[in-house]
Amino acid sequence: MFYEFVYPLHTIPGFSALNVFRYITFRSAYAAITALIVCFVVGPPMIEWLRQVKLGQKVRAEGPQTHLSKAGTPTMGGILIVSSIVVPSILWGNLHSRPLWLALLATVWLGGIGFLDDYLRVVKGYPKGLLGRYKLAGQVALGLTIGAILIRWPEPGLGLTPTWTHVPFLKFHYVDFGILFIPFVILVITGTSNAVNLTDGLDGLASGLVAIAALTFAALCYLSGHHKFSEYLNIYFLSYGGELTVFCAAVLGASLGFLWYNCPPADVFMGDTGSLALGGALGTIAVLIKREFWLVLVGGVFVAEALSVMVQVASFKLWGRRVFRMSPLHHHFELMGWPESRVVLRFYIVGVLLALLSLSTLKLQ
């Protein structure tokens, strides 16, 4: 909004300083700051309201016994996360950027599905919340919509077909999914949103890891959308990539702002409203900048968490045995005797290392 209405005023004598609004770096920085401000201003009254209306977390009896004390902690804090992403993105983004609107669509869409799930479980008292098949249907519908839009209306200057994607470590090698592109997009968005959702089991774990991933993708977006940097790194130039940096910065700010209240001991939980929205945002960004395979590196912890659940379920159904003491993976380490804060901090360290590895591939590939 500022880019649309404030930046044009720089041509007026005496207002040349407003030219700064055209720079991606300036708008991205202030998108992150705005997201933090929204969290700091809206967060306390929202948490107090959630506490007063008794929208508290229901802890699973089969979960770690140390989590029983968390019962009643306000949940559905993902409303704050989604708001802190949408508001800065609209204020500081280029409203003519279709990829920006697609990223916002994914965030709000999956945030809405998560909200319905939280509402049914917390307010209506349905133990399972929104049934898995309906949740999956909503995720598939989103992937189908985004995939179809990208094929039907490809971005100008894309150069190659809209169904291609980068291959890590192989410079200027691409995979063209052709008719499988839409199923691939569905898989990426659905998988990422569910992986972040599974990771959201310890105070501060998901929000901190998403902040690390958002910062990494902000760098990837900026480098891909900057002609000189992309030329220097010999990576494919995407003219629209830079504008997505603003969105990634908003996700970064929202995640850090929420972490302020979600760090141990948490004052509020994000619920599915936040975890599905954040996962969908990351997955959609990866699809838009053609870095889907980078999700395995950038979000390696999320991948490990999701795989631990699949391995555990498959092993128990096939052989009647458990591979892990409990899944997702963070619960396994808890039952090994690691304090919750140690699990979270060590997962952060792994997340940072994976982020650095992901960025290094820009020169190694």
Buried (B, 14 or more C-beta within 10 A) or exposed (E): EBBEEEBEBBEEEEEEEBEBBEEBBBBBBBBBBBBBBBBEEBBEEBBEEBBEEEBBBBBEEEBBEEBEEBEEBBBBBBBBBBBBBBBBBBBBBBEEBBBBBBBBBBBBBBBBBBBBBBBBBBEEEEEEBBEEEBBBEBBBEBBBBBBEBBBEEBBEEBEEEBBBBBEBEEBEEBBEBEEEBBBBBBBBBBBBBBBBBBBBBBBBBBBBBBBBBBBBBBBBBBBBBBEEBBEEBEBBBBBBBBBBBBBBBBBBBBBBBBBBBBBEEBBBBBBBBBBBBBBBBBBBBBBBBBBBBBBBBBBBBBBBBBBBBEBBEEBEEEEEEBBBEBBBBBBBBBEEEBEBBEBBBEBBEBBBEBBEBBBEBBEEB
